Amino acid sequence: MKYTIDKHDRYIVIEPLCDSLDAEKAIKLKGEFLLRNTVGQRNIILDLSNVRKIDESSIRLALLANRLCDSSGGLFILANLDSEVLEVLEMSHLQTNFTIVNSVKDAEDRVFAHEIELDYRGEKEK
């Protein structure tokens, strides 16, 4: 599976370059999420602008990524969801577990607001 990674100072954007996420593709992305978390990148934006279908393994992957980011004080954000992808999340009643935004720009704004809040509260990077 091909995907792009756009690294920034306080976050990364991962964009799968496929129209569906299945178990095989989710495994490859899982390795990427674990690696990014291990090297201290706590804010991950998953840009799903190319993805039209997801399955159960993709939802589990997103839940794992969400836990990884949360445990390090960061955010995991889903951006650019197709209506069918959002419908699958809603049918599984898991949409409330995620921060879902309409664009990568909206996700970047959320990350910066979160980081400012952490700085204001005096919380150091974990």
Residue pairs with C-beta under 8 A, 6 or more apart in sequence:
1 16
1 17
1 18
1 24
1 25
1 28
1 29
2 16
2 17
2 18
3 14
3 15
3 16
3 17
3 18
3 28
3 29
3 32
4 13
4 14
4 15
4 17
5 12
5 13
5 14
5 15
5 32
6 12
6 13
6 14
6 15
7 41
8 108
10 43
10 111
10 112
10 115
11 41
11 43
11 44
11 45
11 75
11 107
11 108
11 111
12 36
12 41
12 43
12 44
12 45
13 45
13 46
13 47
13 79
13 104
13 107
14 29
14 32
14 33
14 44
14 45
14 46
14 47
15 46
15 47
15 48
15 49
15 50
16 25
16 29
16 46
16 48
16 50
16 51
17 50
18 25
18 50
18 51
19 50
19 51
19 52
19 53
20 51
20 52
20 53
20 54
20 55
21 29
21 51
21 53
21 54
21 55
21 57
21 58
21 61
22 55
22 57
22 58
23 55
23 57
25 58
26 55
26 57
26 58
26 60
26 61
27 57
29 61
30 61
30 64
33 44
33 61
33 64
33 65
33 68
34 68
36 44
37 68
37 69
37 72
40 72
40 125
41 74
42 69
42 72
42 73
42 74
42 75
42 125
42 126
43 69
43 74
43 75
43 76
43 77
43 111
43 114
43 115
44 65
44 69
44 74
44 75
44 76
44 77
45 77
45 79
45 104
45 107
45 108
45 111
46 62
46 65
46 76
46 77
46 78
46 79
47 79
47 80
47 104
47 107
48 78
48 79
48 80
48 81
48 82
48 85
49 79
49 80
51 82
51 85
52 82
52 84
52 85
53 84
53 85
53 88
54 85
54 88
59 88
59 89
59 92
59 94
62 76
62 78
62 98
63 94
63 97
65 76
66 76
66 97
66 98
68 76
69 75
69 76
70 76
71 126
72 126
73 118
73 123
73 125
73 126
74 114
75 99
75 110
75 111
75 114
76 98
76 99
77 98
77 99
77 100
77 101
77 107
77 110
77 111
78 98
78 99
78 100
78 101
79 100
79 101
79 102
79 103
79 104
79 106
79 107
80 102
80 103
80 104
81 89
81 100
86 95
86 100
89 95
89 98
89 100
99 107
99 110
101 107
101 110
